[in-house]
């Protein structure tokens, strides 16, 4: 019988044993990673450098883009290295770190999407009180709360999962370390503690889901009461990207964790893992920028300046400094736009 103290490494699930297909998967993952890196970096840089985008909705979008960027960075580089070097091994510490950070970023993203639903509710249903409900300090506190909840969730699950004795070897049935495949390796009599913790987390996430649904019911009722068709279209346009991302996130999550065991298979589990861990960070920037004219205009103004300026390094450092100081600068700002006009 092996346990966590005697396990020095884990073996991740291989996509295929054929060398040519491994290299093909490497290039596909590399293309996806570069797309996510480019898209999310452009959103972060554009919002940080354009003063007109220093509003609550874009502040939360900046946090979302950063979470997408770091979450995909947590798992893809290691997977690509395994494809390239034809190996499956990951160290015990590396597996624990991967599980912790992926759980942190995924949980924080879900809590942040819940906060963004409240932002849309306040902007459309309570426009006259928008500045009071979502002032500068409130926005910073809500974002910090999403990160803190994600950190606490990841810390509890990681500490609890890797404190369990392992009796089923070290082969993880997934291409990265996450909680369900690790639990399959533990002794059956020792998993109840983590199962109860997972149930509590599921209850908390269900509460967030109910909050999002109730918020959008109120939003749709408010939008349908807008007399002009143009006003209704503008209000819906501010909600559609967030609603699309939430729907994708929740639909895949429900199918992955609540699908019947009868339809479960290693191939299906692998495909679903790619869909919820790799695809969203690459697709979310496209969803948010496709219909957002204000973001596209800011990006079109930023790019020529970055290419024409001979001091590109100075510009990059300045943009990063603005991103780091964004929260503090909001505290000193007085917004003069209400929620219905900020997010056209």
C-alpha positions in Angstrom: 0.0 0.0 0.0 1.4 3.4 -1.0 0.5 6.7 0.5 1.2 10.4 -0.1 4.5 10.3 1.8 5.9 7.6 -0.5 4.6 9.1 -3.7 7.3 11.2 -5.4 5.5 11.8 -8.8 2.4 11.2 -10.7 1.7 10.0 -14.2 -0.6 12.2 -16.2 -3.0 10.7 -18.9 -1.5 10.6 -22.3 -3.6 11.7 -25.3 -2.0 9.1 -27.5 1.0 6.8 -27.7 1.8 7.7 -31.3 4.7 10.1 -31.6 3.3 12.0 -34.6 0.0 12.6 -32.8 1.8 13.8 -29.8 3.6 16.4 -31.8 0.3 17.3 -33.5 -1.3 17.8 -30.0 1.7 20.0 -29.1 1.2 22.3 -32.0 -2.6 22.5 -31.4 -2.0 23.3 -27.7 0.7 25.9 -28.6 -1.6 27.6 -31.1 -4.4 27.7 -28.5 -2.1 29.0 -25.8 -0.7 31.8 -28.0 -4.3 32.8 -29.0 -5.3 33.0 -25.3 -2.0 34.8 -24.5 -2.5 37.4 -27.3 -6.2 38.0 -26.8 -6.2 38.4 -23.0 -3.0 40.4 -23.1 -4.5 42.8 -25.6 -7.6 43.2 -23.4 -5.5 43.8 -20.3 -3.2 46.3 -22.0 -6.1 48.2 -23.7 -8.1 48.6 -20.5 -5.0 49.6 -18.5 -3.8 52.2 -21.0 -7.1 53.8 -22.0 -8.4 56.2 -19.4 -12.0 56.0 -20.8 -12.2 52.3 -20.0 -11.5 52.8 -16.3 -15.1 51.9 -15.4 -16.5 49.1 -13.2 -17.4 46.8 -16.1 -14.0 47.0 -17.7 -12.2 46.7 -14.4 -14.0 43.4 -13.8 -13.2 42.4 -17.4 -9.5 43.1 -16.8 -9.6 40.8 -13.8 -11.4 38.1 -15.9 -8.8 38.4 -18.7 -6.0 38.0 -16.2 -7.7 35.0 -14.6 -8.1 33.3 -18.0 -4.5 34.0 -18.8 -3.0 32.6 -15.7 -5.4 29.6 -15.5 -4.4 28.4 -19.0 -0.7 29.0 -18.1 -1.1 26.8 -15.1 -1.8 23.6 -17.2 -0.8 24.1 -20.9 3.0 24.6 -20.6 3.4 21.4 -18.7 1.2 19.5 -21.1 3.1 20.8 -24.1 6.4 19.9 -22.5 5.1 16.3 -21.9 4.0 16.1 -25.5 7.4 17.4 -26.8 9.5 15.2 -24.5 7.3 12.1 -24.7 6.8 11.8 -21.0 3.8 11.6 -18.6 5.6 12.4 -15.3 4.8 15.4 -13.0 6.4 15.8 -9.6 4.4 15.5 -6.4 5.0 19.2 -5.6 4.2 20.2 -9.2 0.9 18.3 -9.1 -0.1 19.9 -5.9 0.8 23.4 -7.2 -1.0 22.8 -10.4 -4.1 21.6 -8.6 -4.0 24.6 -6.2 -3.5 27.3 -8.8 -6.0 25.9 -11.2 -8.6 25.6 -8.5 -7.8 29.1 -7.3 -8.2 30.7 -10.8 -11.2 28.6 -11.8 -13.1 29.4 -8.5 -12.1 33.0 -8.5 -13.4 33.3 -12.1 -16.8 31.9 -11.2 -17.1 34.3 -8.2 -16.0 37.1 -10.5 -18.7 36.2 -13.1 -21.2 36.4 -10.2 -19.9 39.9 -9.4 -20.2 40.9 -13.0 -23.8 39.8 -13.0 -24.4 42.2 -10.1 -22.7 44.9 -12.1 -25.0 44.4 -15.0 -28.0 44.4 -12.7 -27.0 47.6 -11.1 -26.3 49.3 -14.4 -29.6 48.4 -16.0 -32.1 48.0 -13.2 -30.7 50.7 -10.8 -29.0 53.3 -13.1 -29.7 56.3 -10.8 -28.0 54.5 -7.9 -25.3 52.9 -9.9 -22.4 55.1 -8.6 -23.5 54.4 -5.0 -23.9 50.7 -5.5 -20.7 50.3 -7.5 -18.3 53.0 -6.4 -14.5 52.7 -6.7 -13.9 51.2 -3.3 -16.9 48.8 -3.8 -15.5 47.5 -7.1 -12.1 46.9 -5.6 -13.6 45.1 -2.6 -15.8 42.9 -4.8 -12.9 41.9 -7.0 -10.7 41.2 -3.9 -13.6 39.1 -2.4 -13.7 37.0 -5.6 -10.0 36.4 -5.4 -10.1 35.7 -1.6 -12.9 33.2 -2.0 -11.1 31.4 -4.8 -7.9 31.3 -2.7 -9.7 29.9 0.3 -11.5 27.3 -1.8 -8.3 26.2 -3.5 -6.3 26.1 -0.2 -8.9 23.9 1.6 -9.2 21.5 -1.3 -5.5 21.2 -2.0 -4.6 20.7 1.6 -7.3 18.2 2.2 -6.8 16.2 -1.1 -3.0 15.8 -0.6 -3.4 14.8 3.0 -5.3 11.7 2.1 -3.4 8.4 1.8 -3.1 7.1 -1.7 -3.8 3.4 -2.3 -4.4 3.2 -6.0 -1.0 4.0 -7.5 0.0 7.3 -9.0 -1.6 7.3 -12.5 -3.9 10.3 -12.8 -6.7 9.8 -15.3 -6.4 13.3 -16.7 -3.9 15.4 -18.6 -3.4 17.7 -15.6 -3.9 17.5 -11.9 -7.3 18.2 -10.5 -9.4 17.0 -7.6 -11.6 14.1 -9.0 -8.8 12.1 -10.6 -6.6 12.5 -7.5 -9.5 11.3 -5.3 -9.7 8.1 -7.4 -6.2 7.3 -6.1 -7.0 7.6 -2.4 -8.2 5.0 0.0 -12.0 4.6 -0.2 -12.3 5.0 3.6 -10.4 8.2 3.7 -12.3 10.2 1.0 -15.4 11.1 2.9 -13.8 14.3 4.3 -13.0 15.6 0.8 -16.4 14.5 -0.5 -18.1 16.6 2.2 -15.9 19.6 1.3 -16.8 19.2 -2.4 -20.5 19.1 -1.5 -20.1 22.3 0.5 -18.3 24.0 -2.4 -21.0 22.8 -4.8 -23.6 24.3 -2.5 -21.8 27.6 -2.6 -21.4 27.5 -6.4 -25.1 26.7 -6.7 -25.9 29.8 -4.6 -23.8 31.9 -7.1 -25.7 30.3 -10.0 -29.1 31.2 -8.4 -27.9 34.7 -7.9 -26.9 35.0 -11.5 -30.2 33.6 -12.7 -32.2 36.0 -10.5 -30.1 38.9 -11.6 -30.8 38.2 -15.3 -34.5 37.7 -14.7 -34.6 41.2 -13.2 -32.4 42.5 -16.0 -34.7 41.1 -18.8 -37.8 42.4 -17.1 -36.2 45.9 -16.9 -35.0 45.8 -20.5 -38.5 44.8 -21.8 -39.9 47.8 -20.1 -37.6 50.2 -22.1 -39.9 51.9 -24.6 -37.5 52.3 -27.5 -36.1 49.4 -29.6 -32.7 51.1 -29.8 -32.6 51.3 -26.0 -33.5 47.7 -25.6 -30.9 46.7 -28.1 -28.2 48.7 -26.3 -29.1 47.3 -22.9 -29.0 43.7 -24.3 -25.7 44.3 -26.0 -24.0 45.1 -22.7 -25.2 41.8 -21.2 -24.8 39.3 -24.1 -21.0 38.8 -23.8 -21.2 38.2 -20.0 -24.2 35.9 -20.5 -22.5 33.9 -23.2 -19.4 33.4 -21.0 -21.5 32.4 -18.0 -23.6 30.0 -20.1 -20.5 28.4 -21.5 -18.8 28.1 -18.1 -21.9 26.7 -16.3 -23.0 24.3 -19.1 -19.6 22.7 -19.4 -19.2 22.5 -15.6 -22.6 20.9 -15.0 -21.9 18.3 -17.7 -18.4 17.5 -16.4 -19.3 17.1 -12.8 -22.9 16.0 -12.9 -23.0 13.7 -16.0 -24.3 10.1 -15.3 -21.6 7.5 -14.7 -23.1 5.4 -17.5 -21.9 7.8 -20.2 -18.5 8.4 -18.6 -15.4 7.3 -20.5 -11.7 8.3 -20.5 -12.0 9.8 -24.0 -15.1 11.8 -23.1 -13.6 13.0 -19.8 -10.5 14.1 -21.7 -12.5 16.0 -24.3 -14.6 17.7 -21.6 -11.5 18.6 -19.7 -10.1 20.4 -22.7 -13.4 22.2 -23.3 -13.6 23.7 -19.8 -9.8 24.3 -19.1 -8.3 25.2 -22.5 -11.1 26.5 -24.8 -12.7 29.3 -22.6 -9.5 31.3 -22.0 -8.9 31.4 -25.7 -12.5 32.1 -26.7 -13.5 34.6 -24.0 -11.5 37.6 -25.4 -13.2 37.0 -28.7 -16.7 37.0 -27.1 -16.1 40.2 -25.2 -14.5 42.1 -28.0 -16.6 41.0 -30.9 -19.6 43.3 -30.2 -17.9 45.8 -27.9 -17.3 48.9 -30.1 -15.8 50.9 -27.3 -13.1 48.2 -26.7 -12.4 47.9 -30.4 -12.0 51.7 -30.8 -9.6 51.8 -27.8 -7.6 48.9 -29.2 -7.4 50.6 -32.7 -6.1 53.8 -31.1 -3.6 51.9 -28.9 -2.0 49.7 -31.6 -0.8 52.4 -34.0 0.8 54.3 -31.2 2.6 51.2 -29.9 4.0 50.4 -33.4 5.0 54.0 -34.3 6.7 54.9 -31.0 10.4 54.1 -30.9 10.4 53.6 -27.2 8.2 50.5 -27.1 9.7 49.2 -23.9 8.9 52.4 -22.0 5.3 52.1 -23.2 5.0 48.5 -22.1 6.3 49.4 -18.6 4.0 52.3 -18.4 1.0 50.2 -19.3 1.9 47.6 -16.7 2.3 50.3 -14.1 -1.1 51.6 -14.9 -2.6 48.2 -14.6 -1.1 47.7 -11.2 -2.2 51.1 -10.0 -5.7 51.0 -11.6 -7.5 50.2 -8.4 -5.8 53.1 -6.5 -6.6 55.5 -9.4 -10.2 54.7 -9.2 -10.5 55.8 -5.7 -9.5 59.3 -6.7 -11.8 59.4 -9.7 -15.4 60.8 -9.9 -17.3 59.1 -12.6 -19.8 61.4 -14.5 -21.5 58.7 -16.4 -24.4 56.5 -15.2 -24.5 52.8 -15.6 -26.6 52.8 -18.8 -24.1 55.0 -20.7 -20.9 53.6 -19.4 -21.1 50.3 -21.2 -22.3 51.0 -24.7 
